[in-house]
Structure formats: C-alpha cells, structure tokens
Amino acid sequence: MTRFKDFGSPTTTKEPITFAIHGEEFTAVPEIQGRVLMSFVERAGSEDAAAAASLTIEFFEKVLTEDSWTRFAALTESKDKVVPVELLAEIVGWLIEEYTDRPEEPREV
C-alpha cells in the first residue's frame, strides 16, 4: 500500500505585522515562506559580520511591504534619524518570534 498525505493549501488569516521607529509605522507581511525563514536562520549563524549585515538587510527587504521597505530603507540611511544596529537586530528577532509564534530564547551576553 502506498503512503500518501495531502497537506492541502493552508490559508492565511493572520493580520499584517506592524512596528514603529522614530514615529514612523512600518508593515511586514503577515506570513513568510518557510523556506525563506529557514534560509535566514541557516545563514544567521555566520561569523562573517559583512554577511550578517547583508542578511539583515535582505530579511527586511523580504518581509516588509513594498511601501514600507522603501521608507524603511530611507530611514535607515538618514543622517538625521539614526537606527542603531542593535535595534535592527532586536526588530529582526521580534519579527522572527511573530512568524514562528515562539518567543526567542534569551541570549547570553
């Protein structure tokens, strides 16, 4: 007998994810492809700082809506409103928690 399981077509019923920085609100898509998240997690362990920075930018580009990405990119390149790297990392961690429905484990400092 052949083994078979139909995993169906999951439907999205989640709301978009929003956050604010410097009084400006940004919207991330409600869900992302599992493959995208797995690829991010796989590459996030790199010790190469340049690769980690590139990956963070790529992550925001993939999860933010087109309008939000355009405004986010402009904000994070602004000379007047600084968004520190620690805050970018905190936002990425929070977004991953939202996408996986699991809080991130506290990190040792």
ZAFISE-423140 format. One record per atom (N, C-alpha, C, O): residue in one letter; atom name; x negated, y, z negated. Coordinates in pm, whole numbers. Layout:
N
@residuo A atomo CA c1 X c2 Y c3 Z;
...
This chain:
109
@residuo M atomo N c1 -84 c2 -117 c3 0;
@residuo M atomo CA c1 0 c2 0 c3 0;
@residuo M atomo C c1 -89 c2 125 c3 0;
@residuo M atomo O c1 -186 c2 132 c3 -76;
@residuo T atomo N c1 -57 c2 221 c3 83;
@residuo T atomo CA c1 -132 c2 345 c3 94;
@residuo T atomo C c1 -94 c2 439 c3 -20;
@residuo T atomo O c1 23 c2 454 c3 -55;
@residuo R atomo N c1 -196 c2 502 c3 -75;
@residuo R atomo CA c1 -170 c2 601 c3 -180;
@residuo R atomo C c1 -153 c2 738 c3 -115;
@residuo R atomo O c1 -230 c2 776 c3 -27;
@residuo F atomo N c1 -52 c2 810 c3 -159;
@residuo F atomo CA c1 -22 c2 940 c3 -99;
@residuo F atomo C c1 45 c2 1029 c3 -202;
@residuo F atomo O c1 128 c2 986 c3 -281;
@residuo K atomo N c1 6 c2 1155 c3 -199;
@residuo K atomo CA c1 74 c2 1254 c3 -284;
@residuo K atomo C c1 84 c2 1383 c3 -204;
@residuo K atomo O c1 -16 c2 1434 c3 -153;
@residuo D atomo N c1 204 c2 1436 c3 -196;
@residuo D atomo CA c1 227 c2 1564 c3 -129;
@residuo D atomo C c1 220 c2 1674 c3 -234;
@residuo D atomo O c1 300 c2 1675 c3 -327;
@residuo F atomo N c1 125 c2 1765 c3 -219;
@residuo F atomo CA c1 109 c2 1872 c3 -316;
@residuo F atomo C c1 196 c2 1993 c3 -284;
@residuo F atomo O c1 188 c2 2095 c3 -352;
@residuo G atomo N c1 277 c2 1983 c3 -181;
@residuo G atomo CA c1 375 c2 2086 c3 -150;
@residuo G atomo C c1 314 c2 2217 c3 -105;
@residuo G atomo O c1 199 c2 2222 c3 -61;
@residuo S atomo N c1 391 c2 2321 c3 -117;
@residuo S atomo CA c1 350 c2 2456 c3 -81;
@residuo S atomo C c1 378 c2 2547 c3 -200;
@residuo S atomo O c1 488 c2 2600 c3 -214;
@residuo P atomo N c1 278 c2 2564 c3 -287;
@residuo P atomo CA c1 301 c2 2648 c3 -405;
@residuo P atomo C c1 349 c2 2787 c3 -366;
@residuo P atomo O c1 301 c2 2846 c3 -268;
@residuo T atomo N c1 443 c2 2839 c3 -442;
@residuo T atomo CA c1 494 c2 2973 c3 -415;
@residuo T atomo C c1 436 c2 3071 c3 -516;
@residuo T atomo O c1 411 c2 3036 c3 -631;
@residuo T atomo N c1 416 c2 3193 c3 -470;
@residuo T atomo CA c1 363 c2 3297 c3 -556;
@residuo T atomo C c1 479 c2 3375 c3 -615;
@residuo T atomo O c1 560 c2 3432 c3 -542;
@residuo T atomo N c1 486 c2 3379 c3 -746;
@residuo T atomo CA c1 588 c2 3458 c3 -813;
@residuo T atomo C c1 525 c2 3554 c3 -912;
@residuo T atomo O c1 595 c2 3620 c3 -990;
@residuo K atomo N c1 394 c2 3562 c3 -910;
@residuo K atomo CA c1 323 c2 3648 c3 -1004;
@residuo K atomo C c1 323 c2 3794 c3 -955;
@residuo K atomo O c1 332 c2 3822 c3 -836;
@residuo E atomo N c1 312 c2 3882 c3 -1051;
@residuo E atomo CA c1 305 c2 4025 c3 -1022;
@residuo E atomo C c1 160 c2 4063 c3 -990;
@residuo E atomo O c1 68 c2 3996 c3 -1035;
@residuo P atomo N c1 140 c2 4170 c3 -912;
@residuo P atomo CA c1 4 c2 4218 c3 -890;
@residuo P atomo C c1 -62 c2 4254 c3 -1023;
@residuo P atomo O c1 7 c2 4280 c3 -1122;
@residuo I atomo N c1 -192 c2 4254 c3 -1025;
@residuo I atomo CA c1 -270 c2 4285 c3 -1145;
@residuo I atomo C c1 -320 c2 4428 c3 -1130;
@residuo I atomo O c1 -376 c2 4464 c3 -1027;
@residuo T atomo N c1 -300 c2 4510 c3 -1232;
@residuo T atomo CA c1 -346 c2 4648 c3 -1223;
@residuo T atomo C c1 -436 c2 4683 c3 -1341;
@residuo T atomo O c1 -424 c2 4626 c3 -1449;
@residuo F atomo N c1 -525 c2 4777 c3 -1316;
@residuo F atomo CA c1 -613 c2 4829 c3 -1421;
@residuo F atomo C c1 -647 c2 4972 c3 -1385;
@residuo F atomo O c1 -631 c2 5014 c3 -1270;
@residuo A atomo N c1 -693 c2 5047 c3 -1483;
@residuo A atomo CA c1 -726 c2 5187 c3 -1460;
@residuo A atomo C c1 -868 c2 5217 c3 -1507;
@residuo A atomo O c1 -917 c2 5163 c3 -1606;
@residuo I atomo N c1 -932 c2 5306 c3 -1432;
@residuo I atomo CA c1 -1064 c2 5358 c3 -1468;
@residuo I atomo C c1 -1059 c2 5508 c3 -1437;
@residuo I atomo O c1 -1010 c2 5548 c3 -1331;
@residuo H atomo N c1 -1109 c2 5589 c3 -1527;
@residuo H atomo CA c1 -1109 c2 5734 c3 -1507;
@residuo H atomo C c1 -972 c2 5786 c3 -1467;
@residuo H atomo O c1 -963 c2 5877 c3 -1384;
@residuo G atomo N c1 -866 c2 5730 c3 -1524;
@residuo G atomo CA c1 -731 c2 5777 c3 -1497;
@residuo G atomo C c1 -675 c2 5737 c3 -1362;
@residuo G atomo O c1 -566 c2 5780 c3 -1326;
@residuo E atomo N c1 -748 c2 5655 c3 -1287;
@residuo E atomo CA c1 -703 c2 5611 c3 -1155;
@residuo E atomo C c1 -666 c2 5462 c3 -1163;
@residuo E atomo O c1 -743 c2 5381 c3 -1213;
@residuo E atomo N c1 -548 c2 5429 c3 -1112;
@residuo E atomo CA c1 -500 c2 5292 c3 -1119;
@residuo E atomo C c1 -535 c2 5215 c3 -992;
@residuo E atomo O c1 -524 c2 5266 c3 -880;
@residuo F atomo N c1 -578 c2 5090 c3 -1012;
@residuo F atomo CA c1 -615 c2 5002 c3 -901;
@residuo F atomo C c1 -532 c2 4875 c3 -909;
@residuo F atomo O c1 -497 c2 4829 c3 -1017;
@residuo T atomo N c1 -503 c2 4818 c3 -792;
@residuo T atomo CA c1 -420 c2 4698 c3 -785;
@residuo T atomo C c1 -498 c2 4584 c3 -722;
@residuo T atomo O c1 -557 c2 4598 c3 -615;
@residuo A atomo N c1 -496 c2 4470 c3 -792;
@residuo A atomo CA c1 -555 c2 4348 c3 -739;
@residuo A atomo C c1 -440 c2 4255 c3 -697;
@residuo A atomo O c1 -330 c2 4263 c3 -752;
@residuo V atomo N c1 -468 c2 4170 c3 -602;
@residuo V atomo CA c1 -366 c2 4076 c3 -556;
@residuo V atomo C c1 -326 c2 3985 c3 -672;
@residuo V atomo O c1 -406 c2 3960 c3 -762;
@residuo P atomo N c1 -201 c2 3934 c3 -670;
@residuo P atomo CA c1 -154 c2 3852 c3 -782;
@residuo P atomo C c1 -230 c2 3721 c3 -799;
@residuo P atomo O c1 -250 c2 3675 c3 -912;
@residuo E atomo N c1 -273 c2 3662 c3 -690;
@residuo E atomo CA c1 -347 c2 3535 c3 -694;
@residuo E atomo C c1 -452 c2 3535 c3 -584;
@residuo E atomo O c1 -438 c2 3604 c3 -483;
@residuo I atomo N c1 -558 c2 3458 c3 -606;
@residuo I atomo CA c1 -659 c2 3442 c3 -501;
@residuo I atomo C c1 -676 c2 3293 c3 -472;
@residuo I atomo O c1 -640 c2 3207 c3 -552;
@residuo Q atomo N c1 -731 c2 3267 c3 -357;
@residuo Q atomo CA c1 -756 c2 3129 c3 -318;
@residuo Q atomo C c1 -848 c2 3062 c3 -420;
@residuo Q atomo O c1 -945 c2 3122 c3 -466;
@residuo G atomo N c1 -816 c2 2940 c3 -455;
@residuo G atomo CA c1 -901 c2 2864 c3 -547;
@residuo G atomo C c1 -1044 c2 2854 c3 -495;
@residuo G atomo O c1 -1139 c2 2859 c3 -573;
@residuo R atomo N c1 -1057 c2 2840 c3 -366;
@residuo R atomo CA c1 -1191 c2 2828 c3 -305;
@residuo R atomo C c1 -1273 c2 2954 c3 -330;
@residuo R atomo O c1 -1392 c2 2946 c3 -359;
@residuo V atomo N c1 -1210 c2 3071 c3 -318;
@residuo V atomo CA c1 -1280 c2 3197 c3 -340;
@residuo V atomo C c1 -1328 c2 3205 c3 -485;
@residuo V atomo O c1 -1442 c2 3243 c3 -511;
@residuo L atomo N c1 -1241 c2 3169 c3 -577;
@residuo L atomo CA c1 -1277 c2 3173 c3 -719;
@residuo L atomo C c1 -1388 c2 3072 c3 -750;
@residuo L atomo O c1 -1481 c2 3104 c3 -824;
@residuo M atomo N c1 -1378 c2 2953 c3 -695;
@residuo M atomo CA c1 -1480 c2 2852 c3 -719;
@residuo M atomo C c1 -1615 c2 2896 c3 -663;
@residuo M atomo O c1 -1719 c2 2875 c3 -726;
@residuo S atomo N c1 -1614 c2 2957 c3 -545;
@residuo S atomo CA c1 -1737 c2 3005 c3 -484;
@residuo S atomo C c1 -1799 c2 3114 c3 -570;
@residuo S atomo O c1 -1921 c2 3118 c3 -588;
@residuo F atomo N c1 -1715 c2 3202 c3 -622;
@residuo F atomo CA c1 -1765 c2 3310 c3 -708;
@residuo F atomo C c1 -1829 c2 3252 c3 -833;
@residuo F atomo O c1 -1940 c2 3291 c3 -870;
@residuo V atomo N c1 -1760 c2 3161 c3 -899;
@residuo V atomo CA c1 -1811 c2 3100 c3 -1021;
@residuo V atomo C c1 -1943 c2 3027 c3 -993;
@residuo V atomo O c1 -2037 c2 3036 c3 -1072;
@residuo E atomo N c1 -1948 c2 2955 c3 -883;
@residuo E atomo CA c1 -2069 c2 2882 c3 -846;
@residuo E atomo C c1 -2188 c2 2976 c3 -828;
@residuo E atomo O c1 -2297 c2 2947 c3 -877;
@residuo R atomo N c1 -2167 c2 3086 c3 -760;
@residuo R atomo CA c1 -2277 c2 3179 c3 -730;
@residuo R atomo C c1 -2306 c2 3275 c3 -844;
@residuo R atomo O c1 -2412 c2 3338 c3 -845;
@residuo A atomo N c1 -2215 c2 3287 c3 -941;
@residuo A atomo CA c1 -2233 c2 3381 c3 -1051;
@residuo A atomo C c1 -2346 c2 3341 c3 -1144;
@residuo A atomo O c1 -2397 c2 3425 c3 -1218;
@residuo G atomo N c1 -2387 c2 3216 c3 -1143;
@residuo G atomo CA c1 -2493 c2 3169 c3 -1231;
@residuo G atomo C c1 -2632 c2 3205 c3 -1183;
@residuo G atomo O c1 -2730 c2 3168 c3 -1248;
@residuo S atomo N c1 -2644 c2 3275 c3 -1072;
@residuo S atomo CA c1 -2774 c2 3309 c3 -1016;
@residuo S atomo C c1 -2852 c2 3402 c3 -1109;
@residuo S atomo O c1 -2795 c2 3492 c3 -1171;
@residuo E atomo N c1 -2980 c2 3378 c3 -1119;
@residuo E atomo CA c1 -3068 c2 3464 c3 -1199;
@residuo E atomo C c1 -3114 c2 3586 c3 -1118;
@residuo E atomo O c1 -3176 c2 3677 c3 -1173;
@residuo D atomo N c1 -3084 c2 3587 c3 -989;
@residuo D atomo CA c1 -3124 c2 3696 c3 -900;
@residuo D atomo C c1 -3030 c2 3815 c3 -919;
@residuo D atomo O c1 -2912 c2 3806 c3 -885;
@residuo A atomo N c1 -3081 c2 3925 c3 -973;
@residuo A atomo CA c1 -2999 c2 4043 c3 -1003;
@residuo A atomo C c1 -2937 c2 4102 c3 -876;
@residuo A atomo O c1 -2822 c2 4146 c3 -879;
@residuo A atomo N c1 -3010 c2 4102 c3 -767;
@residuo A atomo CA c1 -2957 c2 4157 c3 -641;
@residuo A atomo C c1 -2840 c2 4072 c3 -591;
@residuo A atomo O c1 -2740 c2 4125 c3 -543;
@residuo A atomo N c1 -2854 c2 3941 c3 -603;
@residuo A atomo CA c1 -2745 c2 3851 c3 -560;
@residuo A atomo C c1 -2623 c2 3870 c3 -649;
@residuo A atomo O c1 -2510 c2 3869 c3 -599;
@residuo A atomo N c1 -2643 c2 3888 c3 -779;
@residuo A atomo CA c1 -2531 c2 3909 c3 -872;
@residuo A atomo C c1 -2460 c2 4039 c3 -841;
@residuo A atomo O c1 -2337 c2 4045 c3 -845;
@residuo A atomo N c1 -2535 c2 4144 c3 -810;
@residuo A atomo CA c1 -2475 c2 4273 c3 -776;
@residuo A atomo C c1 -2393 c2 4263 c3 -648;
@residuo A atomo O c1 -2280 c2 4313 c3 -641;
@residuo S atomo N c1 -2449 c2 4198 c3 -550;
@residuo S atomo CA c1 -2378 c2 4179 c3 -423;
@residuo S atomo C c1 -2251 c2 4098 c3 -443;
@residuo S atomo O c1 -2147 c2 4129 c3 -384;
@residuo L atomo N c1 -2259 c2 3996 c3 -525;
@residuo L atomo CA c1 -2144 c2 3910 c3 -553;
@residuo L atomo C c1 -2033 c2 3987 c3 -623;
@residuo L atomo O c1 -1915 c2 3966 c3 -594;
@residuo T atomo N c1 -2069 c2 4075 c3 -715;
@residuo T atomo CA c1 -1970 c2 4156 c3 -786;
@residuo T atomo C c1 -1896 c2 4247 c3 -689;
@residuo T atomo O c1 -1774 c2 4258 c3 -696;
@residuo I atomo N c1 -1968 c2 4311 c3 -601;
@residuo I atomo CA c1 -1906 c2 4398 c3 -501;
@residuo I atomo C c1 -1815 c2 4316 c3 -410;
@residuo I atomo O c1 -1703 c2 4357 c3 -380;
@residuo E atomo N c1 -1862 c2 4201 c3 -366;
@residuo E atomo CA c1 -1782 c2 4112 c3 -280;
@residuo E atomo C c1 -1654 c2 4068 c3 -352;
@residuo E atomo O c1 -1547 c2 4061 c3 -290;
@residuo F atomo N c1 -1664 c2 4039 c3 -480;
@residuo F atomo CA c1 -1547 c2 3997 c3 -557;
@residuo F atomo C c1 -1441 c2 4106 c3 -557;
@residuo F atomo O c1 -1324 c2 4079 c3 -529;
@residuo F atomo N c1 -1480 c2 4230 c3 -589;
@residuo F atomo CA c1 -1385 c2 4340 c3 -589;
@residuo F atomo C c1 -1322 c2 4359 c3 -451;
@residuo F atomo O c1 -1202 c2 4384 c3 -440;
@residuo E atomo N c1 -1403 c2 4347 c3 -349;
@residuo E atomo CA c1 -1351 c2 4364 c3 -212;
@residuo E atomo C c1 -1247 c2 4258 c3 -178;
@residuo E atomo O c1 -1151 c2 4286 c3 -107;
@residuo K atomo N c1 -1266 c2 4136 c3 -229;
@residuo K atomo CA c1 -1172 c2 4027 c3 -200;
@residuo K atomo C c1 -1043 c2 4037 c3 -281;
@residuo K atomo O c1 -936 c2 4002 c3 -231;
@residuo V atomo N c1 -1051 c2 4086 c3 -406;
@residuo V atomo CA c1 -932 c2 4082 c3 -491;
@residuo V atomo C c1 -849 c2 4210 c3 -489;
@residuo V atomo O c1 -729 c2 4206 c3 -514;
@residuo L atomo N c1 -911 c2 4323 c3 -460;
@residuo L atomo CA c1 -836 c2 4449 c3 -459;
@residuo L atomo C c1 -759 c2 4464 c3 -328;
@residuo L atomo O c1 -804 c2 4421 c3 -222;
@residuo T atomo N c1 -640 c2 4525 c3 -339;
@residuo T atomo CA c1 -564 c2 4555 c3 -218;
@residuo T atomo C c1 -647 c2 4651 c3 -133;
@residuo T atomo O c1 -739 c2 4715 c3 -184;
@residuo E atomo N c1 -615 c2 4662 c3 -7;
@residuo E atomo CA c1 -696 c2 4744 c3 84;
@residuo E atomo C c1 -708 c2 4889 c3 36;
@residuo E atomo O c1 -818 c2 4944 c3 33;
@residuo D atomo N c1 -595 c2 4949 c3 -1;
@residuo D atomo CA c1 -597 c2 5087 c3 -50;
@residuo D atomo C c1 -679 c2 5099 c3 -178;
@residuo D atomo O c1 -760 c2 5191 c3 -193;
@residuo S atomo N c1 -659 c2 5005 c3 -270;
@residuo S atomo CA c1 -733 c2 5009 c3 -396;
@residuo S atomo C c1 -882 c2 4990 c3 -373;
@residuo S atomo O c1 -963 c2 5056 c3 -437;
@residuo W atomo N c1 -918 c2 4900 c3 -281;
@residuo W atomo CA c1 -1060 c2 4878 c3 -254;
@residuo W atomo C c1 -1125 c2 5005 c3 -201;
@residuo W atomo O c1 -1236 c2 5040 c3 -242;
@residuo T atomo N c1 -1057 c2 5075 c3 -111;
@residuo T atomo CA c1 -1111 c2 5199 c3 -54;
@residuo T atomo C c1 -1135 c2 5302 c3 -164;
@residuo T atomo O c1 -1242 c2 5363 c3 -169;
@residuo R atomo N c1 -1037 c2 5320 c3 -253;
@residuo R atomo CA c1 -1050 c2 5417 c3 -362;
@residuo R atomo C c1 -1152 c2 5372 c3 -466;
@residuo R atomo O c1 -1226 c2 5453 c3 -520;
@residuo F atomo N c1 -1155 c2 5239 c3 -495;
@residuo F atomo CA c1 -1249 c2 5183 c3 -592;
@residuo F atomo C c1 -1393 c2 5202 c3 -543;
@residuo F atomo O c1 -1481 c2 5241 c3 -619;
@residuo A atomo N c1 -1416 c2 5174 c3 -415;
@residuo A atomo CA c1 -1550 c2 5192 c3 -358;
@residuo A atomo C c1 -1593 c2 5338 c3 -369;
@residuo A atomo O c1 -1708 c2 5367 c3 -402;
@residuo A atomo N c1 -1501 c2 5429 c3 -340;
@residuo A atomo CA c1 -1534 c2 5572 c3 -350;
@residuo A atomo C c1 -1563 c2 5611 c3 -495;
@residuo A atomo O c1 -1658 c2 5684 c3 -521;
@residuo L atomo N c1 -1483 c2 5562 c3 -588;
@residuo L atomo CA c1 -1505 c2 5594 c3 -730;
@residuo L atomo C c1 -1640 c2 5542 c3 -777;
@residuo L atomo O c1 -1713 c2 5612 c3 -846;
@residuo T atomo N c1 -1672 c2 5419 c3 -741;
@residuo T atomo CA c1 -1796 c2 5358 c3 -790;
@residuo T atomo C c1 -1920 c2 5410 c3 -717;
@residuo T atomo O c1 -2032 c2 5369 c3 -747;
@residuo E atomo N c1 -1900 c2 5500 c3 -621;
@residuo E atomo CA c1 -2013 c2 5567 c3 -557;
@residuo E atomo C c1 -2016 c2 5716 c3 -592;
@residuo E atomo O c1 -2105 c2 5788 c3 -548;
@residuo S atomo N c1 -1919 c2 5760 c3 -670;
@residuo S atomo CA c1 -1907 c2 5901 c3 -708;
@residuo S atomo C c1 -2024 c2 5944 c3 -796;
@residuo S atomo O c1 -2074 c2 5867 c3 -878;
@residuo K atomo N c1 -2066 c2 6067 c3 -777;
@residuo K atomo CA c1 -2172 c2 6123 c3 -862;
@residuo K atomo C c1 -2114 c2 6188 c3 -986;
@residuo K atomo O c1 -2186 c2 6217 c3 -1082;
@residuo D atomo N c1 -1983 c2 6211 c3 -985;
@residuo D atomo CA c1 -1918 c2 6280 c3 -1097;
@residuo D atomo C c1 -1859 c2 6184 c3 -1200;
@residuo D atomo O c1 -1864 c2 6212 c3 -1320;
@residuo K atomo N c1 -1806 c2 6074 c3 -1156;
@residuo K atomo CA c1 -1740 c2 5979 c3 -1246;
@residuo K atomo C c1 -1818 c2 5848 c3 -1243;
@residuo K atomo O c1 -1806 c2 5769 c3 -1149;
@residuo V atomo N c1 -1896 c2 5825 c3 -1345;
@residuo V atomo CA c1 -1982 c2 5707 c3 -1350;
@residuo V atomo C c1 -1905 c2 5587 c3 -1405;
@residuo V atomo O c1 -1834 c2 5597 c3 -1505;
@residuo V atomo N c1 -1922 c2 5473 c3 -1337;
@residuo V atomo CA c1 -1865 c2 5346 c3 -1384;
@residuo V atomo C c1 -1985 c2 5255 c3 -1410;
@residuo V atomo O c1 -2044 c2 5201 c3 -1315;
@residuo P atomo N c1 -2022 c2 5236 c3 -1537;
@residuo P atomo CA c1 -2142 c2 5157 c3 -1569;
@residuo P atomo C c1 -2128 c2 5010 c3 -1528;
@residuo P atomo O c1 -2018 c2 4956 c3 -1521;
@residuo V atomo N c1 -2240 c2 4948 c3 -1504;
@residuo V atomo CA c1 -2243 c2 4808 c3 -1462;
@residuo V atomo C c1 -2177 c2 4719 c3 -1567;
@residuo V atomo O c1 -2113 c2 4619 c3 -1532;
@residuo E atomo N c1 -2192 c2 4752 c3 -1693;
@residuo E atomo CA c1 -2129 c2 4673 c3 -1799;
@residuo E atomo C c1 -1977 c2 4675 c3 -1787;
@residuo E atomo O c1 -1911 c2 4574 c3 -1812;
@residuo L atomo N c1 -1922 c2 4789 c3 -1748;
@residuo L atomo CA c1 -1777 c2 4799 c3 -1731;
@residuo L atomo C c1 -1732 c2 4719 c3 -1609;
@residuo L atomo O c1 -1627 c2 4654 c3 -1613;
@residuo L atomo N c1 -1810 c2 4722 c3 -1502;
@residuo L atomo CA c1 -1777 c2 4642 c3 -1384;
@residuo L atomo C c1 -1773 c2 4494 c3 -1421;
@residuo L atomo O c1 -1683 c2 4421 c3 -1380;
@residuo A atomo N c1 -1872 c2 4450 c3 -1499;
@residuo A atomo CA c1 -1877 c2 4310 c3 -1542;
@residuo A atomo C c1 -1758 c2 4276 c3 -1631;
@residuo A atomo O c1 -1703 c2 4166 c3 -1621;
@residuo E atomo N c1 -1718 c2 4369 c3 -1718;
@residuo E atomo CA c1 -1603 c2 4347 c3 -1805;
@residuo E atomo C c1 -1475 c2 4332 c3 -1722;
@residuo E atomo O c1 -1391 c2 4248 c3 -1752;
@residuo I atomo N c1 -1460 c2 4414 c3 -1620;
@residuo I atomo CA c1 -1341 c2 4407 c3 -1534;
@residuo I atomo C c1 -1339 c2 4275 c3 -1458;
@residuo I atomo O c1 -1234 c2 4211 c3 -1449;
@residuo V atomo N c1 -1452 c2 4233 c3 -1405;
@residuo V atomo CA c1 -1459 c2 4105 c3 -1335;
@residuo V atomo C c1 -1417 c2 3992 c3 -1429;
@residuo V atomo O c1 -1337 c2 3906 c3 -1391;
@residuo G atomo N c1 -1471 c2 3991 c3 -1551;
@residuo G atomo CA c1 -1435 c2 3888 c3 -1649;
@residuo G atomo C c1 -1286 c2 3887 c3 -1678;
@residuo G atomo O c1 -1225 c2 3781 c3 -1685;
@residuo W atomo N c1 -1229 c2 4006 c3 -1694;
@residuo W atomo CA c1 -1086 c2 4016 c3 -1723;
@residuo W atomo C c1 -1003 c2 3966 c3 -1605;
@residuo W atomo O c1 -905 c2 3894 c3 -1623;
@residuo L atomo N c1 -1043 c2 4004 c3 -1483;
@residuo L atomo CA c1 -970 c2 3957 c3 -1365;
@residuo L atomo C c1 -975 c2 3804 c3 -1354;
@residuo L atomo O c1 -875 c2 3741 c3 -1322;
@residuo I atomo N c1 -1091 c2 3747 c3 -1380;
@residuo I atomo CA c1 -1102 c2 3601 c3 -1375;
@residuo I atomo C c1 -1012 c2 3537 c3 -1479;
@residuo I atomo O c1 -948 c2 3435 c3 -1452;
@residuo E atomo N c1 -1005 c2 3595 c3 -1598;
@residuo E atomo CA c1 -912 c2 3545 c3 -1700;
@residuo E atomo C c1 -768 c2 3549 c3 -1648;
@residuo E atomo O c1 -692 c2 3454 c3 -1666;
@residuo E atomo N c1 -732 c2 3658 c3 -1583;
@residuo E atomo CA c1 -597 c2 3672 c3 -1529;
@residuo E atomo C c1 -570 c2 3568 c3 -1420;
@residuo E atomo O c1 -461 c2 3511 c3 -1415;
@residuo Y atomo N c1 -668 c2 3544 c3 -1334;
@residuo Y atomo CA c1 -649 c2 3449 c3 -1225;
@residuo Y atomo C c1 -645 c2 3304 c3 -1272;
@residuo Y atomo O c1 -579 c2 3220 c3 -1211;
@residuo T atomo N c1 -714 c2 3275 c3 -1380;
@residuo T atomo CA c1 -718 c2 3137 c3 -1428;
@residuo T atomo C c1 -623 c2 3113 c3 -1544;
@residuo T atomo O c1 -607 c2 3000 c3 -1589;
@residuo D atomo N c1 -559 c2 3219 c3 -1592;
@residuo D atomo CA c1 -469 c2 3211 c3 -1708;
@residuo D atomo C c1 -540 c2 3157 c3 -1831;
@residuo D atomo O c1 -479 c2 3095 c3 -1918;
@residuo R atomo N c1 -673 c2 3181 c3 -1838;
@residuo R atomo CA c1 -751 c2 3136 c3 -1953;
@residuo R atomo C c1 -843 c2 3248 c3 -1997;
@residuo R atomo O c1 -913 c2 3307 c3 -1915;
@residuo P atomo N c1 -844 c2 3279 c3 -2125;
@residuo P atomo CA c1 -938 c2 3381 c3 -2173;
@residuo P atomo C c1 -1081 c2 3330 c3 -2160;
@residuo P atomo O c1 -1109 c2 3212 c3 -2179;
@residuo E atomo N c1 -1169 c2 3422 c3 -2129;
@residuo E atomo CA c1 -1311 c2 3388 c3 -2117;
@residuo E atomo C c1 -1368 c2 3359 c3 -2255;
@residuo E atomo O c1 -1331 c2 3423 c3 -2353;
@residuo E atomo N c1 -1458 c2 3263 c3 -2261;
@residuo E atomo CA c1 -1525 c2 3231 c3 -2388;
@residuo E atomo C c1 -1617 c2 3347 c3 -2426;
@residuo E atomo O c1 -1681 c2 3405 c3 -2338;
@residuo P atomo N c1 -1623 c2 3382 c3 -2553;
@residuo P atomo CA c1 -1714 c2 3489 c3 -2594;
@residuo P atomo C c1 -1857 c2 3452 c3 -2559;
@residuo P atomo O c1 -1900 c2 3337 c3 -2576;
@residuo R atomo N c1 -1930 c2 3550 c3 -2510;
@residuo R atomo CA c1 -2070 c2 3527 c3 -2471;
@residuo R atomo C c1 -2162 c2 3561 c3 -2586;
@residuo R atomo O c1 -2137 c2 3652 c3 -2665;
@residuo E atomo N c1 -2272 c2 3486 c3 -2593;
@residuo E atomo CA c1 -2373 c2 3516 c3 -2693;
@residuo E atomo C c1 -2458 c2 3630 c3 -2641;
@residuo E atomo O c1 -2498 c2 3631 c3 -2524;
@residuo V atomo N c1 -2486 c2 3727 c3 -2728;
@residuo V atomo CA c1 -2564 c2 3843 c3 -2687;
@residuo V atomo C c1 -2706 c2 3828 c3 -2728;
@residuo V atomo O c1 -2788 c2 3917 c3 -2701;
